[in-house]
Amino acid sequence: MSNTLTFTLVQSNLHWEDAAANLQMFEAKIAAITTPKQIVILPEMFTTGFSMQPKKLAETMNGLTVNWMLRMAQQHRIIIAGSVMIQENDVFYNRFLWVQPNGQIHSYDKRHLFAYGGEHEHYTPGNERIIVQANGWKILLQICYDLRFPVWARQQPNNILYDAIIYVANWPERRSHAWRTLLQARAIENQCYVIGVNRVGNDGNGIPHIGDSMVADALGTILYHQQHAEDVHTITLDKTHVEQLRTQLPFLKDADPFTLIHHA
């Protein structure tokens, strides 16, 4: 088993509240990727933009978008990841979907809902951290506003240590400094890679986004960063970097013990 894993970050504008148009657009972008593309990451709410209209727009796990993701994963032999508004048991979730080519789906429901934008009035928070595995890697799934809450992403030395965190987002330009700084902080404090995939363009509320999609290594060094433009970027990361750093600088062993308490 190789220590490397290849990620493709898709930084894109989004068609506001138009799932069919977004799926068509992303399908073309995925088909055009010529480099290896083991894991393809799309932004938060990639079918709609950051909309507070789940009653009108949310889909089920048997709906158009999930079936499209299953088809893309199988057709291109990739893992495809991104968040979608999902209805389940009469409530709505901002759900990070991790869809594998074998048809298996893992999901993470956004824990920290963006009350400043009214997200908590329309969606139900998740209560479980999700760590997925790919090619021997362990990867923590997170969504946008989760980035501001370091305890939720903190390594727990007595439990599973993950090698990377993925944040998918619709993070606005006006707070872009916080986005960039916190992505690097999460990498440094957890001694892991951090991958942030954000959108560009103005959303349906006129809020501008400049992307700032980024990959940082476990020292916080920026390996990739793109502002303003749409971009499809493929990068191969080596888990040896994380393992060697933790051996040379075993800071996690000195971390304060804590237990995450999950509330429904």
N, C-alpha and C positions, 0 to 999 in steps of 0.2 A: 504493500500500500504506500502510495506516494505521500509526502508531507505537503505537497502543493495543492492549491485549490484556486480555480479561476472564477472570477466574478465579473459580470458585465453590469455597469451602472447606467441606467437609462434616465437621463435628465431631460425632461420634455415639458413643453407647454401642454395644457389639457383643455379639451373641449368641455365647456361648463355644462354639467348635468346632462351629458350626452354619451351614454355608455357605448352605444353602437359605433359612434364616430371615434371614440378613444380606442376601442378594441381594434378597429380597422387600422388606425394609426400605429398602434404598438405592434400589431402583427407585421406590418411592413417594416418597422424598425428591426424587429427580431429576425425577420427573413434576410435582412441586409447585413447582418453581422457575419463576417467572414472568418474572424479569429475564433479560437476555442471559447466556448460559452457555457461552462458547466452550470453556473448559477446566474440567472438574469433577474435583476432587481428593478422594480418599477416604484414610483413614488406612492405616498399615502393617498388613499381614495383615488386611485389612478383612473377609475371609470367616470368620475363625476366632478373632481375637484372637492375642496373642503366645504361640502354642502351640509346645511342643517335641514334638509328635506328628506329624511329617510322614509317617512310615511309614503312618499311619492316614488322614491327612487331605489329603496333597498331591495336586494335580491335575496333569495334563499341559497342554501348550499347546493341546491339542484338547479340553480338558475343559469342564465346566459354566461355570466363572467366566469363562474367556477368551471363550467363545461369548456369554455374557451381556454382557460388556463390548463385544464387537463389535456386538451388537444395540442396546445403549444408545447407542453412538456413532453408529450409522447412523440409528436412530429419532429421536434428538434433535439430530442434526447437531452433535455435540460431540466434543472429545477427552476421554476419561475416563482417569484415572490413579490408581494406588494399588498397594500391594504385596500379593503372594499367595505362598503356599508352592507351589513348582512342582517336580515330579520330571522329571528329564531325565538320560538315560544312567546310570541307577541311583544318582544322587545327588540331593540336595535343595538348592534355592536359595530364599532370601527375595528374590523378584524384583519389582522395580518395573516395572509394565506401563504403557505409554503407548500407548493405542489410539485410532486416528484414524477418522473417519467413512468414509474411503475403504477401510477394512479393513487399513491398514498398522499394524503393531505394532513399537514399539521397546521394548527391555527393558534394565534395569540390575540386575545381581545384587549384593546388598549386600556391600560390601567388608569392613567392620569388623563381625565377628560378636560379639555381646554375651556374652563368656566368663563374666562374673559370673553370668549367668542360664543358662549351659549351651548357648547357641545354637551355639557352635562344635562341640559334640559331635553335632549333628544336621544341620547345614547346611554347605554348601561355600561359601567366600568367592568373590566375583567378583574379577576382576583388570583390569577396564577401566572407565574413566570414560565416561559416556554423556552427550553434549550433543545434545538434540533441537531441532527448529526448529518454530516456529508463527508465521505471519503476520509473518515477518521477524525474529522474536525467536529468540535462542539461549538454551536453558534447560538447566541442569545438574541431573540427577536424583540424589538422595541419600536414604538411609534411616536414620532414627533415630540409632543409635550413631555413624554416620559424622560426626555433628555435632561430636563431641569431637576430631576429627582434622583440623585446619585445612589441612594440606598437601594432603590428598586433594581439597579443594574450592578450592584456591588458584588464582587466575587465573594463567595463564602468558602473559605479554605477547607472546611470540613465536609463540603459537599462537592458536586461536580464543578470543576473549573472549566470555563469556556475559553475558546481561542479567539473568538471574534464577537463583536456586537454589530448588528445591523439596525440602523434607524432609517425608517422611511418617513417622509415628511411633506407637509405643505407649510414650510416655515417662511414667514414674510420677510421681505428685504429690510424693513425697519428694525428688525432684531437680528440681523445677520451676524453681527459681532458676537452675540451670545451663542449662536449656533456653532460658529467656527471654534470658539474658545472651549465650549463644553464638549464638543466631539473630541478634541485633543485631551481634555481633562479626563474624560471617561477612559480613553486609551491608556493614559499614564497611570491612573490610580488602579486600574484593573489588569495592567500588564497584558494587554491583548490588542489585536487589531480592532479598529472601529471604522465602519463603513456607513456613511450618511448619504442617502439619495433623496434629493429635494426636487421640486418642480421649478420651472421658470414661467414668466408671463403673468399677466393680471388675471385674477379669478373673476367670478361673476359679481363679486362685491367691489370690484375695482382695486383690490389689494395686490400690489406688485410683489413678485417673487423673482429672485435673481439666481436661484439654484444653490451655488456654493456646495454642490455635491463633493464629497471628500473621502479619501482613504487615509487613515493615519496608522502608523505602526505602534508597537507597544511602548515606544519611547515618546510618542506624540509627534514624531516626524511625519510631515505631510508627504505622502507618496503620489497623491493625485488631488487636484482641486480645479473646479471649473465654475466660473461665474458667467451670468447673463445669457449665454448661448445654450441652445439645445445641444446635447452631446451624448454619444453612446461610447462608453469607454470600458475596455476590457483590461483587467489587471490580474496577474497571477501572484498569489501570496504564498509564503513558505512558513509553515508552522514551526520549523526549527528556530526561527527568530524569537518566537514567544518562549519556547522551551529553554533556550540558552539564556535569555534575559532573566527568567525566573530562577534559574540556577545561579547565575552570577550575582543577581540582586534579589535575594529572597524576601522582598518586602511583604509579600502577602502573608507570610508566616507570623508577622508581628501585628496583623490587623486585629481590630477590636472584634470580639465575637458578638454576633447578634442573630436574632431569629426573625424572619419575615412572618408577620401575622396576616393571614389572608382573611379578608372580610367579604362576605357575599354582597 
